[in-house]
Amino acid sequence: MSEGAASAEKTIFVNNINYNTNEDELKEAFRQFGNVSSARIIKDRFRGGFRSRGIGFVDFDTVDSARAAVGAQTIPLAGRTLRITQARPKVNYPRLTLFVLGIPTDTTQQDIKSLFPGKEITEVKIIKYNSETSRGFAFVNFVSQEVCEAAKNASINSQLQGKEVIVKYARPRRTNTFSQRRYYSKGPMRRAVRRPPPAATEPAPK
């Protein structure tokens, strides 16, 4: 069993958390099943701060404690019924992409490839304002994680046209942030009906 899978057996996933519940309160609620090492509430950025998503994770010291919590299925907290399931092992995706920042506006794909001589590249994507002008950064995909790591390690103090560029691992795209979600009404959508203007009436006789 991998280290990630073993760790996941001690972790539970908690849904339907009250938005005002903090991590200490969540941690305290699960002490009835055993010693809790940590509790985390997942949050999104919202209006300059952070807002709870109503979900979180609780880590126990032992697998037996986690299984006892999962066996309970639900517990009450802050006016809500928490739903409990076993956490899934974290998936570590291979690092295949580098982010190159600070490139000149007229940089070509061949220029980017020249930063990584001898490294097998599958794709170079220069982000542009239009079809010609670079926005100053690019993404480079490599054939394997080993090649990507070697390319990054060899790219320290790299330059293009006498200008130093920054090379680092690209972050995976987040597609489930609070700001990216769309909310729809549960009921049927009503279309606005344009009503005809009221009929003109003749002036009253004097």
Secondary structure as GFF3:
##gff-version 3
##sequence-region A 1 206
A	DSSP	alpha_helix	3	8	.	.	.	ID=ss1
A	DSSP	beta_strand	11	15	.	.	.	ID=ss2
A	DSSP	alpha_helix	23	29	.	.	.	ID=ss3
A	DSSP	three_ten_helix	31	33	.	.	.	ID=ss4
A	DSSP	beta_strand	36	46	.	.	.	ID=ss5
A	DSSP	beta_strand	49	60	.	.	.	ID=ss6
A	DSSP	alpha_helix	63	72	.	.	.	ID=ss7
A	DSSP	beta_strand	74	77	.	.	.	ID=ss8
A	DSSP	beta_strand	80	86	.	.	.	ID=ss9
A	DSSP	beta_strand	97	101	.	.	.	ID=ss10
A	DSSP	alpha_helix	109	113	.	.	.	ID=ss11
A	DSSP	beta_strand	121	128	.	.	.	ID=ss12
A	DSSP	beta_strand	134	142	.	.	.	ID=ss13
A	DSSP	alpha_helix	145	153	.	.	.	ID=ss14
A	DSSP	beta_strand	159	160	.	.	.	ID=ss15
A	DSSP	beta_strand	163	164	.	.	.	ID=ss16
A	DSSP	beta_strand	166	169	.	.	.	ID=ss17
A	DSSP	three_ten_helix	178	180	.	.	.	ID=ss18
###
